[in-house]
Structure formats: structure tokens, C-alpha cells
């Protein structure tokens, strides 16, 4: 019993002195050796530290070693008279060194500098320790590097080669502690540097520099507790960057051709791209895209006219013009790329084996005789081929791009007699090669005539009031075509004219062009199947649920609210589980998923991932079964809590946890922060998904009776059968 009490007292003394020892080593790091010596002397007199005598002795010996090192360094500098020395604050030729002062000769005469201005490596060099292998020299170098907090790998190598003095064990323990804390200290230092860079108000160039620093910061320090604790600070800085690098949304409208070109150029400079770019489809076939700046315009026909007046002026019946009213203001909030031309037959044949056109075998002519599904299908296949999201333009995007700043009936004015200068209309006889007529102010050809162009929207009546990025009716029986064709009367080529048609309709006048978005809105839409192995793809842009939809029905019929706030996806508590499912194509094997998850409120699952495993699916539960279980569900027919993958962990509320999941041909592995929590070989095991969770396939994330938050969702493919270290 007495021995146990003595051991406990000694442990308490050592623990108590450790706090004082940390202060000692902080003084040693700042080279305040006298102050450190005083603190050790005072601590040795304190009764509660009597049992920590070995630790006190180690610290006292460290101070003595460091004083000896600096004495040797001073002698080494003095013996290097006539040699050049570069310090942090000065440089010159060594004249001498005495009493902690180095004398240098410079162009302006002699100057004196403190010996302690030597860098750590310089001090070791002048002390003559660099090439010495005796135990005391190794001990002196190791303790010095440990005190300086630099070159910890060299300190680690030096200490085992030192003497077997009992103090060495204390130095090794401190080194181990310091090495554990080094990543956190490095992360903090990097963050302070970023904050310094971000103090001033910055424009696009400075914002890009800070954004690059942040990307490097995440890459190097993303797994540290310091990084994960930044939370809203990171969100706020990213928002500042986004505002500074975001292209201008132009409000003034209408505008002339010179202004149209100026806006394109300014937007391109902000994004760091060209106004026009070619995309290679292979086989020498390219598609040219034109950059359209963000901005506002009036969509539809003005109140100064009416369906009756338009029918009287152009022909037809008033009913075909009613869809153009009421005119309303629209904001296109982000720039986008649109095809300079409609899709041609050679571009179609670069992706598909057969040509559906009625006017066949003319590579530069529009591909036609297409319904909406075929047009949309081309965009999907193009997305899969090139690894970025292409789609049909929304009706608002199409009209905004067509008008190119004009408020007139046609994008070339109000005179229908000029149609033949800008487009192919009735009388042309058939489709014509693209690009033969004059383009609009943004350099887009054939927006009037040649072929009708499918847009993304369902047909619906316009609503009054300002709208941002409208997508048309939520559902319907017919889609929309715009622009008129070689068979159309001139009024069909008006910028506001709308032509509703059933999704399956097609004829020799129907074609399309595609768009894609540059910059931050593009990231979450990348098709993951075609990402180069090893390259992370963001699945969440921090602003919207683009690329995701809310899981509905069945098990999720009473889900809570799903929204995006402060750069995170919020899955609020409902009467039933709340989840989201991706709308993207994802790999089924040899891939990795990473995300941060937080339990904001509640005591159950903070994160459940439904993921593909070859031809089937599986679920990773994090914090399930009462809040502490981590497991794979439904392995060999057994629930997660009952199979061999189950383990228990504590999860704090309002703390971010990094969850990483790898699925390869050989295994399923998962990590929480840096700790591996799942290591399951696939061979000999069966994986399944209960029917209630089918709503989360192919890749979904849910919470259960918990308010959870998610951020930094990303995915990457792995080389076949290989793993990647984080």
C-alpha cells in the first residue's frame, strides 16, 4: 500500500512539473537561458516537485548543454575571422566574437550583432557539432534542435546516439510530444500567414493568391484538429474570396456591340479564360464555345405591344404570341459557355454511330431530326466523355445569349427585311452549313434561323417580377424550341418567339446547342466516372445542392429540412431519417469518398453513407445504434451492430469528423480522422442493402434522429486495385 502511495505521489509530482517544464522549454526556444535556469532552480525548491527530481535534473542538464553549445559557437565564430557571415538582420565579414556579441565589418563600417542571431544550423556549424559523432556532441546537438523546435527528424536521429544518461529518456519523451504537436503548430503558423495575406481588401489577383494558399493549407493541414476547428473562419474567408473573384453581374441593359465585347473581355480576365475556346471531341472534330457574361435583361415581348398587334404586324394568330407575355426582368447570375454554332453532323457522329438527319452526309450542316431526349442525351454523353457537365441551355439563357444586349424584335434590330443577312428562313430549302451568316454581338452564329433549337425547360406561362436563373415550369407535357428555322416565316426568328413541342417530337428543322458553366458552379457537376485516377472531384460547391437531391418516400417520407447554410449541408431532424442522394454518375469500385460530418444536435447517427460495391450496395454507419457504433450494415446478412465490423467510439456534438471511405476490388476500408475503423476484405463476404434505403442509391448520405451537418464532400477514383494514402 505504501509503495502504491509513493508511486502515485511521484506520478502526481511529475505531472505537476510537466507544466513548469513546458515553460522552461518555451524559454529555451526563445533562447532565454538565464530565465529558464531561474525557473528550474525555483521549481527544485518546491516541495510538490521533490519526486520529479529526474525531470528537474534533465532540464538543468539541458540548460547547461545549451550554454556550452553557445560558448563553442562563439569560439567557432571568433576563429572564423575574415569569413563572410549572413544573419537575419545583417551581413558582413567576421571581425571577432566575445561575450555574446559578434563584430562584423560592412561597407558602412563595423557593426555589432548578438550571437543569438545565428540560425540553429549556423550555431551547430560554428560549435563544431555538425560532423562530430561522440555521444556528448550528439546529445548537445539533439537537445539544441529539440529546444529550437526545428529539424525534429535530425533531433530524433541524434538522441539515440547520445549517452545512456537517464536525462536522454526525458528528452526523447519531449521530442515525441513535440512531434505529435508539430502538425498542429505548423497548421497554426500557416493559417496566421494566410490571415496576414487576407487582412487588406483584395481584388481578383490577391484573392486568387489567397485561394491558392488556402488550397495548399487544406492539402497539407486538412487532417489537423486546428484546421477542423476553424469552421466559420474558413467559410467567411472563402466567401470573401468568392466575392472578390466572382465575375461582375451586369445590371445595365440594353447595351451595344462594343459594350457586349467589353463585358466578355472583362469576364474572361476575371475567370482567367479566353472569350472563345475549342473543345476537342477526337478525330479532328472540335466544338467552339463563346463566353457569355453574367447580367440582367428583359425577357419576352414588351408591354408596348400585344399578341394582337404582333399577329397584325407579322401574321399568324394572336394565340401563338401569348406565351411571350408578360415581359419580366431576369438575372443570369453566373457566366456560362454556349456553343458558337448549333451541333453539327460531324460533332454528333463523334459521339454516336448513326446520323439521324434528313439532310444527311453534310458534316458542317446542323444535325437535325432530333427530339428533346436525343438532344439532352447528347449533352449527357458529352459530359461523360469530357468529365465536365454539359446541358441544354435554359430558355432564359438562350434568349439572353441571343439578344446580346438588344431590346429589339430581332437581335439585329426591328427590320424583318434584314433576316437574310443574319439567318436562314423560309425559302432556304434545307439546312445550310453553320456560320455562314452574320453573328450577334457576342459572336454567336445562327441564333436566328437554319434550325430550331431545343432548350432545357418545360413550357409554362411567364410570371411577372424579377427572377434569377429561372428554369421554367417544374413539369409539363411539352418542351420548348427557340430561334426559328430554314422553313420558318421571319417572325419565328424573333428573339422572344417561343415554340412549344412535345418531348418526343422531331423533324428536319429541330437541332440544339449545348452550354456549360465555368468556375465554381462547375465543380459539383463533374461526372465522377471519367475523372483521372487520383484526382479529387468536389461533390459540393458550398452554396447549393447542385448534383444532389433530397431522398424522398418510404423510409424518408417524414424527413427533416435539407438546406445549405454557411458552406455546409444541413440535414435537420424529422419524423423519419433525412438524406440526400447524388444525381451524378459514380464509380462502383476502386474509388474513395471523403467528407466532414458533424452531429449538431441529437444522439444518433451523425453520418450514414450508402455506397456502391460492384453490383450491389452497402451502408457505413458512423455513430449509430445509440450514438457510438461504427460499422458496415448488412454484411453476410447480419445487421451492423451484430457483425464483425462493429466497434464503439465517442462522438462529440458540434465537432467536425473527417470520414474517409475506400472501396477497391479487394476490400472496404474506412477512417475517421486518422484512425482506421473498418478493414473488411471483400472475398468470402456478401454485402447488401435493405430495401428501405434504396432511395439513397447510387450514392447517398443520411442522418437518423439527429441534426447533422456535412461539408467538403469529394470523390476520387483509385488506380485499379490500389489504395491511396490521405
C-alpha positions in Angstrom: 0.0 0.0 0.0 2.8 2.4 0.9 4.6 1.6 -2.3 1.4 2.4 -4.3 1.0 5.7 -2.5 4.6 6.6 -3.2 4.2 5.7 -6.9 1.0 7.8 -7.1 2.7 10.8 -5.4 5.6 10.5 -7.8 3.3 10.4 -10.8 1.4 13.5 -9.4 4.7 15.3 -8.9 5.9 14.5 -12.5 2.5 15.6 -13.9 2.6 18.8 -12.0 6.2 19.6 -13.0 5.4 18.9 -16.7 3.5 22.2 -16.8 6.5 24.0 -15.4 8.9 22.1 -17.7 6.8 23.3 -20.7 7.5 26.9 -19.6 11.2 26.0 -19.3 11.4 24.7 -22.8 9.4 27.7 -24.1 12.1 29.9 -22.6 14.8 27.7 -24.2 13.1 28.1 -27.6 13.3 31.9 -27.3 17.0 31.4 -26.1 16.3 32.9 -22.7 18.6 30.5 -20.9 19.1 32.6 -17.7 15.3 32.8 -17.2 15.0 29.1 -17.8 17.7 28.4 -15.3 15.9 30.5 -12.6 12.7 28.7 -13.2 14.3 25.3 -12.8 16.1 26.5 -9.6 12.8 27.8 -8.2 10.9 24.6 -9.1 13.6 22.4 -7.4 12.9 24.1 -4.1 9.1 23.4 -4.3 8.0 20.6 -2.1 5.4 19.3 -4.5 8.1 18.7 -7.1 10.5 16.8 -5.0 9.5 13.5 -6.5 10.1 14.9 -10.0 13.9 15.2 -9.4 14.8 13.2 -12.6 12.8 15.7 -14.7 14.3 18.7 -13.0 17.8 17.2 -13.4 17.1 16.7 -17.2 16.0 20.3 -17.6 19.0 21.6 -15.7 21.4 19.5 -17.8 19.7 20.7 -21.0 20.3 24.3 -20.0 24.0 23.5 -19.3 24.4 21.8 -22.6 22.9 24.7 -24.5 25.2 27.2 -22.7 28.1 25.0 -23.6 26.9 24.9 -27.2 26.7 28.7 -27.5 30.2 29.0 -25.9 31.5 26.7 -28.5 29.6 28.6 -31.3 31.1 31.9 -30.1 34.6 30.4 -30.2 33.9 29.0 -33.7 32.8 32.4 -34.9 35.9 34.1 -33.4 38.1 31.5 -35.2 36.4 32.3 -38.5 37.7 35.9 -38.7 37.7 37.2 -42.3 34.9 34.9 -43.4 31.6 36.2 -44.5 28.6 35.7 -42.2 24.9 36.3 -43.2 22.5 36.9 -40.3 18.8 37.7 -40.5 19.3 41.4 -39.9 22.8 42.0 -41.2 25.7 40.5 -43.1 29.4 41.2 -43.3 32.9 39.9 -42.7 33.6 38.5 -39.3 36.0 40.6 -37.2 35.5 38.7 -33.9 33.1 37.3 -31.3 33.2 37.9 -27.5 30.7 38.0 -24.6 27.8 37.0 -26.7 28.5 39.7 -29.4 29.7 39.2 -33.0 31.5 42.1 -34.7 31.0 42.3 -38.5 32.7 44.6 -40.9 30.4 46.0 -43.6 30.6 48.7 -46.3 29.4 51.2 -43.7 32.0 50.2 -41.1 31.9 47.9 -38.1 28.7 46.7 -36.5 27.9 44.5 -33.5 25.2 41.8 -33.5 24.1 39.4 -30.8 25.4 35.9 -31.0 21.9 34.6 -30.6 21.0 35.9 -34.1 22.7 32.9 -35.5 20.2 30.4 -37.0 20.1 27.0 -35.5 22.0 25.3 -38.2 24.7 28.1 -38.1 25.1 27.7 -34.4 25.6 23.9 -34.8 28.1 24.5 -37.5 30.2 27.1 -35.6 30.0 25.0 -32.5 31.7 22.2 -34.5 29.0 19.7 -33.9 28.0 19.1 -37.5 30.4 16.3 -38.1 31.1 15.0 -34.6 29.9 11.6 -33.7 30.8 11.3 -30.0 27.9 10.8 -27.6 28.1 14.2 -25.9 28.2 16.1 -29.2 25.2 14.2 -30.4 23.4 14.9 -27.1 24.2 18.6 -27.3 23.0 18.8 -31.0 19.9 16.8 -30.3 18.9 18.9 -27.2 19.6 22.1 -29.1 17.4 21.1 -32.1 14.7 19.9 -29.6 14.8 23.3 -27.8 14.7 25.2 -31.1 11.8 23.1 -32.3 13.4 22.7 -35.7 14.8 19.7 -37.7 13.0 17.3 -35.4 14.0 14.3 -37.6 17.6 15.2 -37.0 17.0 15.5 -33.3 15.4 12.1 -33.3 18.4 10.6 -35.1 20.9 12.3 -32.7 19.4 11.4 -29.3 19.6 7.6 -29.6 23.3 8.0 -30.4 23.9 10.1 -27.3 25.0 8.7 -23.9 22.8 6.5 -21.8 22.3 9.3 -19.3 18.8 9.0 -17.7 18.0 12.5 -18.9 18.0 11.3 -22.5 14.8 9.4 -21.8 13.2 12.6 -20.8 14.4 14.4 -23.9 13.1 11.6 -26.1 9.7 11.8 -24.4 9.6 15.6 -25.0 10.6 15.0 -28.6 7.8 12.6 -29.1 5.3 15.1 -27.5 6.7 17.8 -29.7 6.4 15.7 -32.9 2.8 15.0 -32.1 2.1 18.7 -31.7 4.2 19.8 -34.7 1.5 19.3 -37.3 -0.9 21.4 -35.2 1.8 24.1 -34.7 2.6 24.1 -38.5 -1.1 24.4 -39.3 -1.5 27.3 -36.9 1.6 29.1 -38.4 0.3 28.5 -42.0 -3.1 29.9 -41.0 -1.6 33.0 -39.5 0.3 33.6 -42.7 -3.0 33.3 -44.7 -4.7 35.8 -42.3 -1.8 38.2 -42.8 -2.3 37.9 -46.6 -6.0 38.4 -46.3 -6.0 41.4 -43.9 -6.2 44.0 -46.7 -9.1 44.4 -49.1 -8.1 42.4 -52.1 -9.1 42.3 -55.8 -9.2 39.3 -58.1 -5.4 38.8 -58.2 -4.8 39.0 -54.5 -7.9 36.8 -53.9 -6.5 34.2 -56.3 -3.3 34.2 -54.3 -5.1 33.7 -51.0 -7.3 31.0 -52.6 -4.1 29.2 -53.7 -2.7 29.5 -50.2 -6.0 28.0 -48.8 -5.9 25.1 -51.2 -2.3 24.3 -50.2 -3.3 24.8 -46.5 -6.1 22.2 -46.8 -3.8 19.8 -48.7 -1.1 19.9 -46.1 -3.1 20.5 -42.8 -6.6 19.3 -43.6 -6.3 16.4 -41.1 -5.2 18.5 -38.1 -7.5 19.4 -35.3 -6.5 23.1 -35.8 -7.9 23.0 -39.4 -11.1 21.3 -38.4 -11.6 23.8 -35.7 -11.5 26.8 -38.0 -15.1 26.2 -39.1 -16.8 29.6 -39.8 -13.5 31.3 -40.2 -12.8 29.2 -43.3 -16.3 29.8 -44.6 -16.0 33.5 -44.1 -12.7 33.7 -45.9 -13.9 31.6 -48.8 -16.9 33.8 -49.1 -14.6 36.9 -49.3 -12.6 35.1 -52.0 -15.7 34.2 -53.9 -16.9 37.8 -53.9 -13.6 39.1 -55.0 -13.1 36.6 -57.8 -16.7 36.4 -58.9 -17.3 38.0 -62.2 -19.5 41.1 -62.4 -23.2 40.6 -62.8 -24.0 43.5 -65.2 -27.3 45.3 -64.5 -27.4 47.9 -67.2 -29.4 46.8 -70.3 -29.8 47.2 -73.2 -26.2 47.8 -74.5 -24.4 48.0 -77.8 -21.9 45.7 -79.5 -18.9 47.5 -78.1 -20.2 47.1 -74.6 -21.0 43.4 -75.3 -17.4 42.7 -76.3 -16.1 44.7 -73.3 -18.2 42.7 -70.9 -17.0 39.4 -72.4 -13.3 40.5 -72.2 -13.7 41.7 -68.6 -15.4 38.4 -67.5 -12.8 36.3 -69.3 -10.0 38.2 -67.5 -11.6 37.7 -64.1 -12.0 34.0 -64.7 -8.6 33.6 -66.3 -10.0 32.2 -69.6 -10.4 33.2 -73.2 -13.6 34.6 -74.7 -13.7 31.7 -77.1 -12.4 28.2 -76.6 -12.4 24.9 -78.6 -13.1 21.6 -77.1 -11.7 18.5 -78.8 -14.1 15.7 -79.5 -11.5 13.5 -81.1 -10.8 12.6 -84.7 -10.1 16.2 -85.5 -13.6 17.3 -84.6 -14.0 20.3 -82.3 -16.7 22.3 -80.7 -16.3 26.1 -80.3 -17.8 27.8 -77.3 -18.4 31.5 -76.5 -18.3 33.0 -73.0 -21.5 34.9 -72.0 -21.1 37.3 -69.1 -23.5 37.3 -66.2 -26.1 40.0 -66.3 -29.7 41.1 -66.4 -32.2 41.6 -69.3 -35.9 41.9 -70.1 -37.2 38.5 -71.3 -40.2 38.3 -73.6 -42.1 41.0 -75.5 -42.6 44.5 -74.1 -46.0 45.8 -72.9 -45.9 48.4 -75.7 -47.2 45.6 -78.0 -49.6 42.7 -77.6 -50.4 39.3 -79.2 -53.0 41.0 -81.4 -50.5 43.7 -82.6 -47.9 41.1 -83.3 -50.3 39.0 -85.3 -51.4 42.0 -87.2 -47.8 43.1 -87.9 -46.2 39.7 -88.7 -49.0 37.3 -89.5 -50.3 34.2 -87.8 -52.9 34.2 -85.0 -52.6 36.0 -81.6 -52.5 32.7 -79.7 -49.0 31.8 -80.9 -47.7 35.1 -79.4 -49.4 34.9 -76.0 -46.5 32.9 -74.4 -44.2 35.9 -74.8 -46.0 37.9 -72.1 -45.6 39.4 -69.6 -42.2 40.7 -70.2 -40.1 40.3 -67.0 -36.6 41.0 -65.7 -34.3 38.1 -65.4 -30.8 37.8 -63.8 -28.3 35.3 -65.2 -26.2 35.1 -62.0 -23.1 33.4 -63.4 -21.3 33.4 -66.7 -21.7 30.4 -69.0 -20.2 29.0 -72.2 -22.6 28.4 -75.1 -21.9 26.7 -78.4 -20.9 29.2 -81.1 -22.8 27.1 -83.5 -25.6 24.5 -83.2 -24.4 20.9 -83.1 -23.3 19.7 -86.5 -23.5 16.3 -88.1 -19.7 15.6 -87.6 -19.9 16.6 -83.9 -22.9 14.2 -83.5 -21.0 11.4 -85.3 -18.0 11.9 -83.0 -20.2 10.5 -80.2 -22.8 8.4 -81.9 -22.5 5.8 -84.7 -25.5 6.9 -86.8 -26.7 10.2 -88.2 -30.4 10.9 -87.7 -30.5 13.9 -90.1 -32.9 14.1 -93.0 -30.3 16.2 -94.9 -27.5 13.6 -94.4 -23.8 13.4 -95.2 -23.1 17.1 -94.7 -20.6 17.3 -91.8 -20.8 21.1 -91.3 -24.6 21.2 -91.5 -26.7 21.0 -88.4 -27.6 17.6 -87.2 -31.4 17.5 -87.2 -34.5 15.3 -87.0 -33.9 15.1 -83.2 -36.3 15.0 -80.3 -35.6 16.6 -76.9 -34.5 13.3 -75.4 -31.9 12.9 -78.1 -30.6 16.4 -77.7 -30.4 16.0 -73.9 -28.8 12.6 -74.3 -26.0 14.2 -76.5 -25.2 16.6 -73.6 -25.1 13.7 -71.1 -22.8 11.6 -73.3 -20.5 14.6 -73.9 -20.4 15.2 -70.1 -19.3 11.6 -69.5 -16.7 11.7 -72.3 -15.1 15.0 -71.2 -15.6 15.0 -67.4 -17.5 18.2 -67.2 -21.2 18.9 -67.2 -22.8 19.9 -70.5 -26.5 20.5 -70.9 -29.1 22.2 -73.0 -29.4 26.0 -72.2 -32.3 27.1 -70.1 -34.8 29.2 -72.1 -33.7 32.3 -70.2 -30.0 31.6 -71.0 -30.9 31.1 -74.6 -32.8 34.4 -75.0 -30.1 36.3 -73.0 -27.4 34.9 -75.3 -29.5 35.5 -78.4 -30.3 39.1 -77.6 -26.7 40.0 -76.8 -27.7 43.3 -75.3 -30.6 44.2 -77.7 -34.1 45.0 -76.8 -35.4 44.8 -80.4 -37.6 42.2 -82.1 -34.6 40.6 -83.7 -31.0 40.6 -82.3 -30.1 42.7 -85.4 -32.9 45.3 -85.0 -36.6 45.6 -85.8 -36.5 45.3 -89.6 -37.6 41.8 -90.7 -36.3 42.6 -94.2 -32.7 42.1 -92.8 -33.4 38.5 -91.7 -31.5 37.1 -94.7 -28.3 38.8 -93.6 -28.3 37.0 -90.2 -30.3 33.8 -90.6 -31.7 31.2 -93.0 -35.6 31.4 -93.0 -38.4 30.3 -95.4 -37.1 29.9 -98.9 -33.7 28.4 -97.9 -35.0 24.9 -99.0 -33.0 22.9 -96.4 -30.4 23.3 -93.7 -27.1 25.1 -94.5 -23.6 24.8 -93.2 -23.3 26.6 -89.9 -21.6 30.0 -89.5 -22.4 31.4 -93.0 -24.5 34.3 -91.7 -23.5 37.3 -89.5 -23.2 36.5 -85.8 -24.7 38.5 -83.0 -22.8 41.0 -80.8 -21.4 38.1 -78.7 -20.1 36.3 -81.7 -22.8 33.5 -81.7 -24.0 32.3 -85.1 -27.3 31.0 -86.3 -29.4 32.1 -83.3 -32.0 33.1 -85.9 -33.0 30.5 -88.4 -31.4 27.5 -90.0 -32.7 25.1 -87.3 -35.0 25.4 -84.3 -33.1 24.8 -81.0 -34.3 22.7 -78.1 -33.9 24.3 -74.7 -33.9 22.6 -71.3 -37.3 24.0 -69.9 -40.8 22.6 -69.8 -43.2 25.1 -71.4 -45.0 27.3 -68.9 -46.5 30.8 -68.8 -44.2 33.6 -67.8 -44.5 35.1 -64.3 -44.1 38.8 -63.6 -41.4 40.2 -61.3 -37.6 39.8 -61.3 -36.4 36.2 -61.5 -32.9 34.8 -61.0 -31.8 31.9 -63.2 -35.3 30.7 -64.0 -35.7 27.1 -65.1 -39.3 27.2 -66.5 -42.2 25.2 -65.3 -41.4 22.4 -62.8 -43.1 19.8 -65.1 -45.3 19.6 -68.1 -46.3 17.9 -71.3 -44.3 20.0 -73.8 -40.8 21.4 -74.0 -39.6 24.4 -75.9 -37.8 25.3 -79.2 -36.3 28.7 -79.9 -34.9 30.6 -82.9 -36.8 29.5 -86.0 -35.5 27.5 -88.9 -34.9 27.4 -92.7 -38.6 26.6 -93.1 -40.0 29.3 -90.8 -41.6 32.7 -91.6 -39.5 35.6 -90.5 -41.4 36.3 -87.3 -40.4 32.9 -85.9 -36.8 34.2 -85.9 -37.7 37.0 -83.4 -35.7 36.8 -80.1 -38.8 36.4 -77.9 -40.7 33.8 -80.0 -41.5 30.6 -78.2 -42.3 27.3 -79.9 -43.7 24.5 -77.6 -43.4 20.9 -78.8 -43.8 17.5 -77.2 -40.6 15.9 -75.9 -40.8 13.2 -78.5 -41.4 15.4 -81.5 -38.8 15.6 -84.2 -38.4 16.7 -87.7 -35.8 18.1 -90.2 -35.8 21.5 -88.6 -35.0 20.5 -84.9 -31.5 20.8 -83.5 -29.8 22.2 -80.4 -26.7 23.7 -78.9 -25.1 23.0 -75.5 -23.8 25.1 -72.7 -21.5 24.6 -69.7 -20.6 26.8 -66.7 -17.0 27.9 -65.9 -15.7 28.5 -62.4 -17.0 27.4 -59.0 -20.5 26.4 -60.2 -18.9 23.8 -62.5 -17.2 21.7 -59.7 -20.1 19.7 -58.2 -21.4 18.6 -61.6 -18.4 16.7 -62.9 -19.2 13.1 -63.8 -17.0 11.1 -61.4 -16.7 8.0 -63.7 -14.3 9.8 -66.0 -12.1 11.6 -63.5 -8.4 10.7 -63.8 -7.4 8.3 -61.1 -6.1 10.1 -58.0 -7.7 13.4 -58.8 -10.2 14.6 -56.2 -13.5 15.9 -57.5 -15.7 18.2 -55.3 -19.2 17.0 -54.9 -20.5 20.1 -53.1 -19.9 23.7 -54.1 -20.6 25.1 -50.6 -23.6 27.1 -51.9 -26.2 24.9 -53.5 -27.4 21.3 -53.6 -26.4 21.1 -57.3 -25.5 17.4 -58.0 -27.8 16.2 -55.1 -31.5 15.7 -54.4 -33.4 15.1 -51.2 -34.2 11.4 -50.6 -38.0 11.0 -50.7 -40.6 8.3 -49.9 -40.5 5.1 -47.9 -38.1 5.4 -45.0 -37.6 9.1 -45.8 -41.3 10.1 -46.1 -41.2 12.2 -43.0 -37.7 13.6 -43.4 -36.5 16.9 -41.9 -35.5 20.1 -43.7 -32.5 19.9 -46.0 -30.6 23.1 -46.8 -27.2 24.8 -47.4 -26.0 27.2 -44.7 -22.6 28.7 -44.1 -20.9 26.3 -46.5 -22.4 23.2 -45.1 -25.3 20.8 -46.0 -27.7 20.7 -43.1 -29.8 17.5 -42.5 -32.3 18.5 -39.9 -34.2 16.1 -37.6 -37.5 14.9 -38.9 -40.0 12.2 -38.0 -38.0 9.8 -40.2 -34.4 9.8 -41.4 -33.2 12.7 -43.6 -30.9 12.1 -46.5 -29.5 13.3 -49.8 -28.6 11.3 -52.9 -26.3 12.3 -55.8 -27.6 12.8 -59.3 -24.1 12.1 -60.7 -22.6 9.0 -62.2 -20.3 7.5 -59.7 -17.8 4.6 -59.9 -18.8 1.2 -58.4 -15.3 0.1 -57.4 -11.8 1.4 -56.9 -12.9 4.8 -55.6 -12.6 6.9 -52.4 -15.1 9.2 -50.8 -14.2 11.9 -48.2 -16.4 14.3 -46.2 -16.6 16.1 -42.9 -19.6 15.3 -40.7 -20.9 17.0 -37.5 -23.6 16.0 -35.1 -25.2 19.4 -34.4 -27.9 18.0 -32.1 -29.3 14.6 -31.1 -27.6 11.4 -30.1 -27.8 9.0 -33.1 -26.1 8.6 -36.4 -24.2 11.7 -37.4 -23.5 10.2 -40.8 -24.6 7.1 -42.8 -23.2 6.6 -46.3 -24.9 4.3 -48.8 -22.3 3.4 -51.4 -21.8 1.0 -54.4 -19.8 -2.2 -54.1 -19.5 -3.6 -57.5 -23.0 -4.7 -58.5 -24.5 -4.2 -55.0 -24.6 -1.6 -52.2 -23.6 -1.3 -48.6 -24.0 1.2 -45.7 -21.3 2.7 -43.5 -22.8 3.8 -40.2 -21.0 6.4 -38.1 -22.3 6.9 -34.6 -25.3 4.6 -34.9 -27.1 2.3 -32.5 -27.4 4.9 -29.8 -24.7 7.2 -31.0 -21.4 5.2 -30.5 -21.3 2.4 -33.1 -19.3 2.4 -36.3 -20.0 -0.5 -38.7 -20.9 -1.8 -42.1 -24.6 -2.8 -42.2 -25.9 -6.0 -43.7 -22.7 -7.9 -44.1 -23.3 -11.6 -44.6 -26.9 -11.0 -43.7 -26.2 -9.6 -40.3 -27.0 -6.1 -39.0 -24.1 -3.8 -38.4 -24.2 -4.0 -34.6 -24.0 -7.8 -34.8 -21.3 -8.3 -37.4 -17.5 -8.3 -37.2 -17.1 -4.8 -38.4 -18.8 -3.1 -35.4 -16.8 -1.0 -32.9 -17.6 1.7 -30.5 -16.3 5.3 -30.5 -17.3 8.5 -28.7 -18.6 11.4 -30.9 -18.8 14.9 -29.5 -21.5 17.3 -30.5 -20.6 20.3 -32.7 -17.2 18.8 -33.7 -16.2 18.0 -37.2 -15.1 14.5 -38.0 -13.3 13.6 -41.3 -14.9 10.4 -42.7 -13.0 8.6 -45.5 -14.2 5.5 -47.3 -12.3 3.4 -49.8 -13.8 0.7 -52.0 -11.4 -1.5 -54.0 -11.6 -4.8 -55.8 -10.1 -6.4 -52.6 -11.6 -4.6 -49.6 -13.7 -1.9 -48.0 -11.8 0.4 -45.6 -12.8 3.5 -43.7 -11.1 6.0 -41.5 -12.5 8.6 -39.0 -9.9 11.4 -38.7 -6.7 9.4 -39.0 -7.9 6.2 -37.3 -8.8 3.2 -39.4 -12.2 2.0 -38.2 -13.1 -0.5 -41.0 -10.8 -3.0 -42.7 -13.0 -5.6 -44.4 -11.8 -8.0 -47.1 -14.5 -8.5 -49.8 -13.6 -12.0 -50.6 -15.9 -14.5 -49.0 -18.4 -11.9 -47.8 -21.8 -10.8 -49.1 -22.9 -7.1 -49.0 -26.5 -6.0 -49.3 -28.8 -3.0 -48.7 -32.2 -3.2 -47.1 -35.0 -2.1 -49.4 -35.8 0.9 -47.2 -32.5 2.5 -48.2 -32.8 2.1 -52.0 -33.7 5.8 -52.2 -30.1 6.6 -51.4 -28.6 4.7 -54.3 -26.2 5.0 -56.1 -24.5 7.2 -53.5 -26.4 8.8 -50.6 -25.8 10.3 -47.1 -28.3 10.4 -44.3 -28.7 11.1 -40.6 -31.2 9.5 -38.2 -32.9 11.3 -35.3 -30.0 13.7 -35.5 -29.5 17.2 -36.8 -26.3 16.6 -38.8 -24.1 18.8 -41.0 -21.8 17.9 -43.9 -19.1 19.7 -45.8 -16.1 19.2 -48.1 -17.7 16.2 -49.9 -15.4 14.9 -52.5 -14.7 11.7 -54.5 -11.7 10.3 -56.5 -11.1 7.2 -58.5 -8.2 4.9 -57.5 -5.9 3.1 -59.8 -7.4 -0.4 -60.3 -6.9 -2.5 -57.1 -4.8 0.2 -55.5 -5.2 2.4 -52.4 -4.3 6.0 -51.8 -3.0 7.4 -48.6 -4.7 10.6 -47.4 
